[in-house]
Amino acid sequence: MENRVFSGKNSLLNYYDPDHNLPTPMVELPDHPYTADGVRIYAKMMNFLPAGNVKSLPALNMLQQAFHDDKIGVKTNSIVEFSSGSTALSLGIISRIMGIDRTEIYISNKTSETKINMLRMFGLELTVFGGPAQPEMNDSIGGIAAARDRGFQPDCFNPDQYENPANFGAHIRWTGPQIYKQLPQIKVIVAPAGTTGTLTGTATYLRSVKPDIIAVGAFTTPGERIPGPRTLDLMREVNFPWKQVTDEVIEIGTREAYNNSMLLCRMGIVAGPSSGMSLAAVYSFLERRKSQGSLDELRDEEGDITCVFLCCDFPFQYVDEYMHKCSAELFPPIHNQELLTVDLNPYLSEWELKPWEAKQMILGSGDPFKANILLLDFRHPLAFNQSSILNSVSIDVGLGLADPNPFDRANQLTELHRQLDISFQLPDGKLIGVFNAFSGSKVVAICQNGTASRTATSVMRSKGIEAYCIVGGIDAWHRAGLPLHTPSIKKDSLWPLIQDLSHFVTKPVIQVLQAFH
């Protein structure tokens, strides 16, 4: 256990079993609103369990108990549960390790696409149900009832996290003992309440070894939703003895939960919305005691007040929700945001030709038209008229004479893409006629320094055109001592070729090329 190496045929079982592992970390918040009051607040990092969430403990305990009680036997080939989150994920992982490959998860149709994709990525079979996202435990027509019915089939086992005492038993067995061993001076424990398994089990154990501990349950404010926890009105039919071990209940809203979660993440404690909810409940509890003048009653012999809240999962699967739930002013600005909608095509190095490679492709046969190669020069027309590669065609996409690097300025790259898109649009696109006529041709894109032509090549490749660009552009071509042609030379060489095109291209193509000239 010291080196946390898990080997042999039971390596994965041992990895997921806390009895074969170290306790999850306990991390103190170095600073918070009640530091000056002598309050010490610790995050119990339950998301450091192998499945990344606290629900792996009840999932493991319920499955182990089912095997022990012969509720899972040789005919059992499937696990079924109603859950849209961590319980579903944990059951899917652990049951497969235990030899049951199929996990059927019944989910609400309000489940986010991110969560759905995550569950499918882990190999879980999903069935979608309408109705409330968090139905009452004994709802006879929802997904919970359907999972129970499916569990009566001889090939299937339904752990039923909402009724199974092995749910909260997991936290009597593991979570509570870990916390007490790590922080025997604990005075306040705060946990979010969904099935109430975490709150019930943890508080039950801690009360058994330290009767004066205060247990606080964090519930969702009515009408709002935080992944995992529930509202108090949904606790009416919960049979777990959470009320007997809970001293106070505190309701927390969605925005407060997400904001505190994000602040925890930025502090370095990476934890999801229910963790932010628990921290908000800690603050609310302390503020209430402080306003009542009873905060000092919680101090230990050293004069400290030690609080622990549970971090139940990570924030990553909820990232999109933070964007909607948190205060907008909490997010830093995005610079060059306009680039998020342009320049989205790939760039590959094999599309980029060094000048001598381009020369071989363009001039190797002595006649680029007969070699089925089209040379497109994207520089400003004045620059093109001063000098160009023999037989190239000018395409004006709005580049200035200086032909700056479009990657240096977001507005330039955005405008370049806009112009390139216009060039491909029917019926007036500058390029579409050429490409339709020269279907199957190779295209070499040219610019002054090789930057704009890289973008043009990327765009053309996305259109199915075999395009290339010259690294360093005309500047590199010139430095390599390769020939450039003045208008007089170009006039003598290009137009005879255009006039000779009639034997293998149609008249409209000649007119297109003449229009470019």
KAUR-V195719 format. One record per pair of residues at least 6 apart in sequence whose ideal C-beta (glycine too) atoms are under 8 Angstrom apart, sorted by sequence separation. I is the first residue (numbers start at 1). J is the second residue. If there is no record, write none. Layout:
# KAUR-V195719
i = <I;I>
j = <J;J>
This chain:
# KAUR-V195719
i = <6;14;15;47;50;65;66;81;120;136;138;139;150;151;152;161;180;192;193;207;220;264;265;269;289;299;300;334;362;365;368;388;406;407;423;426;435;447;461;470;478;14;32;34;46;47;49;81;96;119;132;135;137;138;151;159;179;191;192;206;224;235;264;298;315;364;368;377;406;422;423;424;425;446;460;470;472;477;6;46;49;51;83;95;131;135;150;191;207;223;289;323;353;384;404;422;423;424;435;445;485;501;502;6;32;63;107;135;151;206;220;222;286;289;362;385;423;445;447;501;81;116;131;132;148;179;203;219;220;221;222;261;295;361;384;406;457;474;46;92;131;147;191;218;219;220;222;261;264;362;377;445;456;457;28;29;79;91;107;131;148;191;203;219;261;264;361;377;445;457;498;501;28;29;79;92;129;147;189;202;219;263;362;381;456;6;28;29;91;105;129;189;261;262;375;27;28;88;258;260;261;264;377;379;381;445;454;498;26;27;63;79;127;199;219;257;260;261;375;376;377;380;453;498;4;26;88;111;129;189;232;257;259;260;375;376;377;378;398;399;443;453;4;26;27;144;199;258;261;375;377;383;398;1;25;26;88;105;107;109;127;232;254;257;260;286;374;376;378;380;382;397;450;498;1;24;25;103;104;105;106;107;108;109;186;231;256;257;260;379;380;383;450;453;1;24;79;84;103;104;105;106;107;108;109;196;256;286;378;380;398;450;24;78;81;83;103;105;106;107;108;111;285;368;369;397;443;445;447;450;451;495;24;25;77;79;80;81;82;83;84;102;104;106;108;110;175;179;257;368;380;397;443;444;445;446;449;450;494;24;76;77;78;79;80;81;82;83;84;108;186;189;191;193;256;379;442;443;444;445;446;449;24;77;78;79;80;81;82;108;137;176;180;187;188;189;190;191;192;193;217;252;282;441;442;443;444;445;448;449;450;78;80;108;137;171;175;176;180;184;187;188;189;190;191;192;193;226;397;442;444;447;448;449;450;84;92;96;108;170;171;175;176;179;186;187;189;190;191;192;282;362;363;446;447;448;449;59;63;72;167;168;173;176;177;188;190;226;252;281;395;435;446;58;89;93;168;171;172;176;180;217;222;224;225;252;55;56;60;85;89;92;167;168;171;172;175;176;180;215;216;219;221;224;279;435;18;55;59;63;67;84;88;92;170;171;215;216;217;218;219;220;221;226;250;278;53;54;55;58;59;63;92;168;169;172;215;216;217;218;219;220;221;226;252;278;16;53;89;162;168;171;172;176;214;215;216;217;218;219;220;221;278;16;55;56;60;161;167;171;192;194;214;216;218;220;250;275;278;396;15;16;51;55;59;63;89;108;194;250;275;395;420;424;53;88;107;161;168;192;193;194;275;395;416;420;53;56;106;192;193;204;248;275;51;56;106;207;274;275;417;421;18;51;196;203;272;274;416;420;424;16;106;200;271;272;106;200;204;271;272;393;51;193;196;200;203;269;271;272;273;413;417;17;51;195;197;199;203;271;272;16;196;270;271;403;405;407;195;200;227;228;229;270;272;273;403;406;104;196;199;227;228;272;402;403;405;406;82;199;226;227;264;226;229;273;399;84;193;399;403;406;265;226;104;273;82;262;399;261;392;376;397;193;218;220;389;388;218;397;82;218;258;262;374;82;261;82;218;218;258;82;258;262;374;82;216;383;81;216;372;80;258;259;374;376;378;379;438;91;257;258;259;262;372;373;374;375;376;378;379;437;216;372;373;374;375;376;377;378;379;437;80;255;343;372;373;374;376;377;403;80;254;255;259;339;342;371;373;375;437;438;168;255;338;342;437;167;338;87;336;339;343;378;165;339;342;378;433;434;437;80;162;163;338;342;433;16;78;79;80;81;16;76;77;78;79;80;81;83;378;434;75;76;77;78;79;81;433;434;75;76;79;81;194;376;16;76;361;192;362;434;192;361;13;214;228;12;13;72;192;228;389;71;192;358;388;430;191;387;190;389;190;192;66;134;190;227;353;133;190;66;390;188;227;389;190;379;389;390;63;134;388;389;62;134;137;188;387;388;136;352;387;62;65;138;387;390;59;66;134;136;137;386;390;65;136;137;386;62;64;137;352;385;388;391;58;390;391;62;65;390;61;62;352;58;61;351;391;347;351;361;58;61;62;202;58;61;58;60;188;351;358;58;187;347;58;61;198;343;346;358;57;58;187;345;348;57;198;345;185;343;346;353;355;57;345;351;352;353;354;355;57;185;188;190;345;351;352;353;354;355;57;187;188;189;190;191;192;351;352;353;359;185;187;188;189;190;191;352;358;186;187;188;189;190;192;393;54;185;186;355;359;395;186;354;355;394;183;359;393;394;355;356;393;183;355;356;355;369;46;179;367;44;369;44;44;175;44;58;42;85;86;85;54;26;24;19;23;18;26;26;23;23;18;118;115;114;114;112;114;112;114;112;112;43;47;45;47;47;43;45;86;86;43;47;85;43;43;29;41;29;41;27;39;34;37;33;32;34;37;34;39;54;55;37;54;55;53;54;53;38;52;53;52;40;42;44;46;47;38;39;40;42;43;44;46;47;38;39;40;41;42;43;44;45;46;47;38;40;41;42;43;44;46;47;37;39;41;43;26>
j = <12;20;21;53;56;71;72;87;126;142;144;145;156;157;158;167;186;198;199;213;226;270;271;275;295;305;306;340;368;371;374;394;412;413;429;432;441;453;467;476;484;21;39;41;53;54;56;88;103;126;139;142;144;145;158;166;186;198;199;213;231;242;271;305;322;371;375;384;413;429;430;431;432;453;467;477;479;484;14;54;57;59;91;103;139;143;158;199;215;231;297;331;361;392;412;430;431;432;443;453;493;509;510;15;41;72;116;144;160;215;229;231;295;298;371;394;432;454;456;510;91;126;141;142;158;189;213;229;230;231;232;271;305;371;394;416;467;484;57;103;142;158;202;229;230;231;233;272;275;373;388;456;467;468;40;41;91;103;119;143;160;203;215;231;273;276;373;389;457;469;510;513;41;42;92;105;142;160;202;215;232;276;375;394;469;20;42;43;105;119;143;203;275;276;389;42;43;103;273;275;276;279;392;394;396;460;469;513;42;43;79;95;143;215;235;273;276;277;391;392;393;396;469;514;21;43;105;128;146;206;249;274;276;277;392;393;394;395;415;416;460;470;22;44;45;162;217;276;279;393;395;401;416;20;44;45;107;124;126;128;146;251;273;276;279;305;393;395;397;399;401;416;469;517;21;44;45;123;124;125;126;127;128;129;206;251;276;277;280;399;400;403;470;473;22;45;100;105;124;125;126;127;128;129;130;217;277;307;399;401;419;471;46;100;103;105;125;127;128;129;130;133;307;390;391;419;465;467;469;472;473;517;47;48;100;102;103;104;105;106;107;125;127;129;131;133;198;202;280;391;403;420;466;467;468;469;472;473;517;48;100;101;102;103;104;105;106;107;108;132;210;213;215;217;280;403;466;467;468;469;470;473;49;102;103;104;105;106;107;133;162;201;205;212;213;214;215;216;217;218;242;277;307;466;467;468;469;470;473;474;475;104;106;134;163;197;201;202;206;210;213;214;215;216;217;218;219;252;423;468;470;473;474;475;476;111;119;123;135;197;198;202;203;206;213;214;216;217;218;219;309;389;390;473;474;475;476;87;91;100;195;196;201;204;205;216;218;254;280;309;423;463;474;87;118;122;197;200;201;205;209;246;251;253;254;281;85;86;90;115;119;122;197;198;201;202;205;206;210;245;246;249;251;254;309;465;49;86;90;94;98;115;119;123;201;202;246;247;248;249;250;251;252;257;281;309;85;86;87;90;91;95;124;200;201;204;247;248;249;250;251;252;253;258;284;310;49;86;122;195;201;204;205;209;247;248;249;250;251;252;253;254;311;50;89;90;94;195;201;205;226;228;248;250;252;254;284;309;312;430;50;51;86;90;94;98;124;143;229;285;310;430;455;459;89;124;143;197;204;228;229;230;311;431;452;456;90;93;143;229;230;241;285;312;89;94;144;245;312;313;455;459;57;90;235;242;311;313;455;459;463;56;146;240;311;312;147;241;245;312;313;434;93;235;238;242;245;311;313;314;315;455;459;60;94;238;240;242;246;314;315;60;240;314;315;447;449;451;240;245;272;273;274;315;317;318;448;451;150;242;245;273;274;318;448;449;451;452;129;246;273;274;311;274;277;321;447;133;242;448;452;455;315;277;156;325;135;315;452;315;446;431;452;249;274;277;446;446;277;456;142;278;318;322;434;143;322;144;280;281;321;146;322;326;438;147;281;448;147;282;438;147;325;326;441;443;445;446;505;159;325;326;327;330;440;441;442;443;444;446;447;505;285;441;442;443;444;445;446;447;448;506;150;325;413;442;443;444;446;447;473;151;325;326;330;410;413;442;444;446;508;509;240;327;410;414;509;240;411;161;410;413;417;452;240;414;417;453;508;509;512;156;238;239;414;418;509;93;155;156;157;158;94;154;155;156;157;158;159;161;456;512;154;155;156;157;158;160;512;513;155;156;159;161;274;456;97;157;442;274;444;516;275;444;97;298;312;97;98;157;277;313;474;157;278;444;474;516;278;474;278;477;279;281;157;225;281;318;444;225;282;159;483;282;321;483;285;474;484;485;159;230;484;485;159;231;234;285;484;485;234;450;485;161;164;237;486;489;159;166;234;236;237;486;490;166;237;238;487;164;166;239;454;487;490;493;161;493;494;166;169;494;166;167;457;164;167;457;497;454;458;468;166;169;170;310;167;170;168;170;298;461;468;169;298;458;170;173;310;455;458;470;170;171;300;458;461;171;312;459;300;458;461;468;470;173;461;467;468;469;470;471;174;302;305;307;462;468;469;470;471;472;175;305;306;307;308;309;310;469;470;471;477;304;306;307;308;309;310;471;477;306;307;308;309;310;312;513;175;306;307;476;480;516;308;476;477;516;306;482;516;517;479;480;517;308;480;482;482;497;175;308;497;175;501;178;179;310;182;197;183;227;228;228;198;179;178;174;178;174;182;183;181;182;178;317;317;317;318;317;319;318;320;320;321;264;270;269;271;272;269;271;312;313;271;275;313;275;279;267;279;269;282;269;286;283;286;283;283;286;290;290;295;310;312;295;312;313;312;313;313;299;313;314;314;304;306;308;310;311;303;304;305;307;308;309;311;312;304;305;306;307;308;309;310;311;312;313;305;307;308;309;310;311;313;314;305;307;309;311;308>
